[in-house]
Amino acid sequence: MLAIIRVILIFIYFILANALLILLCLVRPFHRNNVYTIGIVYGFMSKMLGLNVIVRVPESVKSGGPYVFVANHQNSYDLITVCRAAMKGVVTVGKKSLVWIPVFGWLYWLSGNILIDRKNKGRAHDTLKQTVDKINQRRLSVFFFAEGTRSRGRGLLKFKTGAFRIAQAVSEPVVMVCTSNLHNKIKINRWDNGTLLIDLSEPITLDTSKDAKHWADEIRIKMQQRIEELDAEVAQIEKLS
């Protein structure tokens, strides 16, 4: 019964929220804080699923920028959990095909995110330049799922280098966005689905002593260690609750 009620409520909320957000984006298309606002609105759905999401943001990240945010990507629930980590002035980089998804795709485009054509390497290269230009011209931050795909319980996958090449090109720091384990955590018919920790690191400057691949490997190791620490902390919190 709880699962049915949840699905109905989330569906109604999703439709109404997207309608209002599309209106907002039509009034201020491609505004620098559209993604931040959407993150707040979408993030409320995690509460409707009985998930307590705690986001930790250093003062340096709140007051600084632009940054290149690098996050781990676990499953489709990231849409309503990791979105809570979106800071003001941030956009994401996504597949061009997302535009064809009714409602969500339109909102994704109008909110000012950067769309890339993964099937066309030439255009992807142009998009890399476009991303760099947007950061430099509009002082925007960019949010990446560094694995490039959902891990679905396979652990932290190998990182792609795009985010790190961009960070070096614009000479802006990387901020790690580490999320505790979400795989098989949410049960739609369970009232309390526990705690999820999202931890943003202090900014990390990528100097030219290493290439993008080496930085990707190094940041991945740091994120893996931090995720393991967050998992242990969540286990302790849920043990005491």
C-alpha positions as CSV (number, residue, x, y, z in Angstrom):
1,M,0.0,0.0,0.0
2,L,2.8,2.4,0.9
3,A,4.5,1.7,-2.4
4,I,1.3,2.6,-4.4
5,I,0.8,5.8,-2.4
6,R,4.4,6.9,-2.9
7,V,4.4,6.2,-6.6
8,I,1.2,8.3,-7.0
9,L,2.5,11.2,-4.9
10,I,5.9,11.3,-6.6
11,F,4.2,11.1,-10.1
12,I,1.9,14.1,-9.2
13,Y,4.8,16.0,-7.7
14,F,7.1,15.3,-10.7
15,I,4.5,16.5,-13.2
16,L,3.6,19.7,-11.2
17,A,7.3,20.5,-10.4
18,N,8.4,20.1,-14.0
19,A,5.6,22.3,-15.2
20,L,6.6,25.1,-12.8
21,L,10.3,24.6,-13.6
22,I,9.7,24.8,-17.3
23,L,7.7,28.0,-16.8
24,L,10.6,29.4,-14.7
25,C,13.1,28.5,-17.4
26,L,11.0,30.0,-20.1
27,V,11.0,33.3,-18.1
28,R,14.8,33.1,-17.6
29,P,16.2,30.6,-20.2
30,F,19.8,29.4,-19.7
31,H,20.1,31.4,-16.4
32,R,23.2,30.5,-14.4
33,N,21.1,29.3,-11.3
34,N,18.5,27.3,-13.1
35,V,20.3,24.0,-12.4
36,Y,20.7,24.9,-8.7
37,T,17.0,25.6,-8.4
38,I,16.1,22.4,-10.2
39,G,18.4,20.5,-7.8
40,I,16.4,21.8,-4.8
41,V,13.1,21.0,-6.3
42,Y,14.1,17.5,-7.5
43,G,15.9,16.8,-4.2
44,F,12.6,17.0,-2.3
45,M,11.6,13.7,-3.9
46,S,14.3,11.9,-1.9
47,K,12.4,12.9,1.3
48,M,9.2,11.4,-0.3
49,L,11.1,8.1,-0.6
50,G,12.0,8.1,3.0
51,L,15.7,8.8,2.4
52,N,17.6,11.3,4.6
53,V,20.1,13.0,2.4
54,I,22.9,15.0,4.1
55,V,25.0,17.2,2.0
56,R,28.3,18.6,3.3
57,V,29.8,21.6,1.6
58,P,33.0,23.3,2.7
59,E,32.8,27.1,3.1
60,S,35.5,27.5,0.4
61,V,33.2,25.8,-2.1
62,K,30.2,27.9,-1.0
63,S,32.0,31.1,-1.4
64,G,34.3,30.3,-4.4
65,G,34.2,29.1,-8.0
66,P,34.0,28.4,-10.7
67,Y,34.8,24.7,-10.1
68,V,34.8,21.4,-12.0
69,F,32.7,19.1,-9.9
70,V,33.4,15.4,-10.2
71,A,30.9,12.9,-8.8
72,N,30.3,9.2,-8.7
73,H,27.3,7.9,-10.6
74,Q,25.4,4.9,-9.1
75,N,21.9,4.7,-10.5
76,S,18.9,6.6,-11.7
77,Y,18.1,7.7,-8.1
78,D,21.1,10.1,-8.5
79,L,18.6,12.4,-10.3
80,I,16.9,13.1,-6.9
81,T,19.9,12.7,-4.6
82,V,23.1,13.9,-6.1
83,C,21.2,16.9,-7.5
84,R,21.2,18.3,-4.0
85,A,24.9,18.9,-4.4
86,A,24.4,21.4,-7.3
87,M,25.8,24.8,-6.3
88,K,24.8,28.2,-7.7
89,G,26.3,28.9,-11.1
90,V,26.7,25.3,-12.1
91,V,25.6,23.4,-15.3
92,T,26.1,19.8,-16.3
93,V,27.2,18.1,-19.5
94,G,24.9,15.6,-21.0
95,K,24.0,13.6,-24.1
96,K,22.4,15.5,-26.9
97,S,19.7,12.8,-27.1
98,L,18.3,13.9,-23.7
99,V,16.5,16.7,-25.5
100,W,14.1,14.2,-27.0
101,I,12.8,13.0,-23.6
102,P,9.4,14.6,-23.1
103,V,9.3,17.2,-20.3
104,F,12.6,16.3,-18.6
105,G,14.6,16.8,-21.8
106,W,13.1,20.2,-22.5
107,L,13.8,21.3,-19.0
108,Y,17.4,20.0,-19.3
109,W,18.0,22.1,-22.3
110,L,16.2,25.3,-21.1
111,S,18.1,25.2,-17.8
112,G,21.3,25.9,-19.6
113,N,23.1,22.5,-19.5
114,I,25.7,21.7,-22.2
115,L,24.7,19.0,-24.7
116,I,27.3,16.8,-26.4
117,D,27.1,14.4,-29.3
118,R,28.9,11.3,-28.1
119,K,28.6,9.6,-31.5
120,N,30.5,12.4,-33.2
121,K,34.1,12.8,-31.9
122,G,34.6,16.0,-33.9
123,R,31.5,17.6,-32.3
124,A,32.5,16.3,-28.9
125,H,35.8,18.1,-29.3
126,D,33.9,21.3,-30.2
127,T,31.8,20.8,-27.1
128,L,34.9,20.6,-25.0
129,K,35.9,24.0,-26.3
130,Q,32.4,25.3,-25.8
131,T,32.5,24.2,-22.2
132,V,35.8,25.8,-21.6
133,D,34.5,29.0,-23.2
134,K,31.4,29.1,-21.0
135,I,33.4,28.7,-17.9
136,N,35.8,31.5,-18.9
137,Q,33.1,33.9,-20.3
138,R,30.3,33.4,-17.8
139,R,32.3,32.1,-14.8
140,L,30.2,28.9,-14.7
141,S,31.0,25.7,-12.8
142,V,30.5,22.4,-14.5
143,F,29.3,19.1,-12.9
144,F,30.4,15.8,-14.3
145,F,29.7,12.1,-13.5
146,A,33.3,11.1,-14.1
147,E,32.6,7.5,-14.8
148,G,30.4,8.4,-17.8
149,T,27.8,5.7,-16.9
150,R,25.9,4.3,-13.9
151,S,28.0,1.8,-11.8
152,R,24.9,-0.2,-10.7
153,G,26.7,-1.8,-7.7
154,R,30.0,-2.5,-9.5
155,G,31.9,-0.1,-7.4
156,L,33.6,3.1,-8.7
157,L,34.3,2.6,-12.4
158,K,37.3,3.9,-14.4
159,F,37.1,7.7,-14.9
160,K,36.9,9.4,-18.3
161,T,39.3,12.3,-18.7
162,G,37.1,15.0,-20.1
163,A,36.4,16.7,-16.8
164,F,40.1,16.8,-15.9
165,R,41.1,18.1,-19.4
166,I,38.6,20.9,-18.9
167,A,39.9,21.7,-15.4
168,Q,43.4,22.0,-16.7
169,A,42.3,24.1,-19.7
170,V,40.5,26.7,-17.6
171,S,43.0,26.5,-14.7
172,E,40.1,26.0,-12.2
173,P,40.1,23.5,-9.3
174,V,38.3,20.2,-9.1
175,V,35.8,19.5,-6.3
176,M,35.1,15.8,-5.5
177,V,31.5,15.0,-4.9
178,C,31.4,11.7,-3.1
179,T,28.2,9.9,-2.4
180,S,27.8,6.9,0.0
181,N,26.4,3.6,-1.3
182,L,23.0,3.9,-2.9
183,H,22.9,0.5,-4.6
184,N,19.8,-1.5,-3.5
185,K,19.3,1.0,-0.6
186,I,15.9,2.3,-1.5
187,K,12.9,0.0,-1.1
188,I,9.7,1.7,-2.4
189,N,7.5,-0.1,0.1
190,R,9.7,0.7,3.1
191,W,8.9,3.7,5.2
192,D,12.5,4.6,6.3
193,N,15.3,4.1,3.7
194,G,18.1,5.3,5.9
195,T,20.7,8.0,5.4
196,L,22.7,9.0,2.3
197,L,25.8,11.2,2.8
198,I,27.1,13.5,0.0
199,D,30.4,15.0,0.7
200,L,32.0,17.8,-1.3
201,S,35.8,18.1,-0.9
202,E,38.0,21.2,-0.6
203,P,39.0,22.4,-4.1
204,I,41.9,20.6,-5.6
205,T,44.1,22.4,-8.1
206,L,45.3,20.4,-11.0
207,D,48.8,21.6,-12.0
208,T,50.6,20.7,-15.2
209,S,52.9,18.2,-13.5
210,K,50.6,15.4,-14.6
211,D,48.3,14.9,-17.7
212,A,44.6,14.5,-17.5
213,K,44.7,10.7,-17.3
214,H,47.0,10.7,-14.3
215,W,44.8,13.3,-12.5
216,A,41.8,11.2,-13.3
217,D,43.4,8.1,-11.8
218,E,44.6,10.0,-8.7
219,I,41.2,11.7,-8.1
220,R,39.5,8.3,-8.5
221,I,41.7,6.8,-5.8
222,K,40.9,9.8,-3.4
223,M,37.2,9.4,-4.1
224,Q,37.2,5.7,-3.6
225,Q,38.8,6.2,-0.2
226,R,36.3,8.9,0.8
227,I,33.3,6.8,-0.3
228,E,34.5,4.0,1.8
229,E,34.7,6.4,4.8
230,L,31.2,7.6,4.1
231,D,29.8,4.1,3.9
232,A,31.3,3.3,7.3
233,E,29.8,6.5,8.7
234,V,26.4,5.7,7.3
235,A,26.6,2.2,8.8
236,Q,27.3,3.7,12.2
237,I,24.5,6.2,11.9
238,E,22.0,3.6,10.9
239,K,23.2,1.3,13.7
240,L,22.5,3.9,16.3
241,S,19.1,5.0,14.9
